[in-house]
Amino acid sequence: MTFLEMTRDALVEPVWLPEGYSVTRFFSCALPLYRSLYEKIGENYGWWMRRPMPDRLLKDILSDPSVFFMVLKNPEGKEIGFYELDMRKHADAHLAYFGLVPEAIGQGLGKALLNHAIRETFEDANWRLRVNTSTLDHPHALRNYRRAGFVQTAVIPEVWNVSDEYITEELRQKIIST
């Protein structure tokens, strides 16, 4: 796991989304959407922690006014990405989840969505924004966080005992090769 952070004084590019794309905030009533995007985006990157989480616990997180579940939609209105920004700790925000569905990768949308999350964090307050990534994430994740202005603070080896039901064959091959 690589841990990174940025502060307000980091240079943040303007948010640019292609015409017709939008980012919308959703709340706990959108639990099925959250679970669907979480699984689609994270299935090949080792995202498993929220999958066995009971609905009531996940609803509690998403209903907190300091947690932002922000969804990227394409011009047809299809949900193609999201980020979860946790701002419950004073002056210490955490980009808990961030990603795009596989078919949306490689179009510059990730950069725009990441810039949106950064701007959301620093819009009204002087925060520190933290994010972490693992060797199982998209191969460009670490590079993209650094390009956005995040600075590495630590690298810590972690081993998780994950149920086989959350490991795709593609992910299994990635694990074997790392």
N, C-alpha and C positions, 0 to 999 in steps of 0.2 A: 504494500500500500504506500502510495506517495501522497503526502499531505502538502497542500499549498494554501496560500492566503494572499490577499491584497487589501490595501487600505484606500481610502478615498483619494489620496493624492496620486494614485496610479492613473496613467493616461487611459481614458475610456473613449473608444470610438463612438460616434453617433449610432443610434439604432437604425438600421436600414433593413427593411423587409421588401421583397419584391411586391409589385402592385398586386393587390387582391389578397395578400397574406395578412393574417392578423394574429395577435396574441390576446387571449381572453382569460380572465381569472375565473376559476370554478371553485365550488365549495364542497362540503361533505356530501351533499345530495348527489354529487357526480362520482360517487364511489365506483360504480361499474365502469365508467370511463377511465378513472384512475387505474383500476386493476387491469383493464384491457391494454392501455398504453404501457404500463409498467411491464407487463408480460411481453408484449410485442417488441418493445425497445430493449429490454434487458435480458431476454432469454439466452442470447449468445454472449453476454458479458458478465454472467455470474450474479445477476440481480435476483436474489431469492428472499431476502429478509422480510419483505412486505407480503410475499405470497402466502405464507401460512398465518400471517397476522389476522386475528379475528376482526370482523367488520367493525365492531363497536370501538376497538382501539384505533383503527385507522380513521374512522369517522371523527373520533376525538381529536386526532392530530389535524385533519383537514378542516375541522370546524373552528380551530383556533384562529382568531383574526390576525395573528402574527405569523401564520403559515400561509404561503402563497402557492397554490396549485395553478400554474399558468400553462395554458395549452396553445400550441401553434396550430393554426388552421390554414389549409391551402385555399385558393380562390373558389373551389367547389364546396368549401365548408367542411372538408374531411380533416379530422384531427391527425396530425402527422408528427407531433413532438410535444414535449412538455418539460417543465422544470418545477421542482419543489424547492422553494426558498423558505428556510426556517429562520425567522427573526424573533424567536421567543426569548433569547438571551440578550439582554441589553448590550448594544454596541458590538455584538458578536453574532453575525449572520452565518448560516451554513447552507450552501447549495447542496442539499441532500441528494437530489436526483436530477439528472439532466440528460436528454437524449432525443434522437429522432428515430422514427420507424425506418427500417432498412431501405425502403424505396425513396426516402427523402434525403439520404446521405449523399454528399458529393455535389450539392447544388449551392453551397454557401449559406444555407439556412441555419446551420449549426452556429456559425459565427454571429449571425444576426440574433439568434435566440440567446446565445451566451451574453452578448452585449446588452440585450434587454434585461436579463437577470442582474447584470452588474449595475445597470442604471436604476433598476427597481430598488436595489439595495442602498445605493448612495443618494437617492433622490432627495430625501429629507433629513438625513442624519449622517453623522460621521461614524461609520461602521468599519469593522474588519469583516471581510468576507472570506470564509474558508470553504475549501472543496477538497475531496480526496478522490484518487483514482487508483485502479489496480492494474496489474499486468493482464487481467482478463478483459479490461475495457477495450473500446475501439482503439486500434493501433495509433490513431492520431490524437487521442484524448489528451495525453500529457502535453504534447507539443501545442495543441490548441489552447489549453489553459495558460501555458507560458506566454504564448503570443498575445493573449488577452490581457496580460499584465500580472498574472499570478506568480508568486515566488515560492519555490519549494522550501518547506520548513522541516520536513522529516521524511525518511523512508523507513518503514517498519515491516518486517516480514510477519505475515498473518496466515494462519491456517484455519480453515473453516470446515466443520463437519456438516456437509450439505447433503440433504436427501437426494437420492438418484432421480426422483421425480422432477427436480428442478435443473437437471443437467442435460442439455441437448447433446447430440453426437458431436456437433461442431465445437461446442464448449469443451466437451471431454477431450477432443483432439488438441485444443488449445492448451488445456491443463497439462496434458502429457508432454507437449513440446516446450513448456516453460520450466 
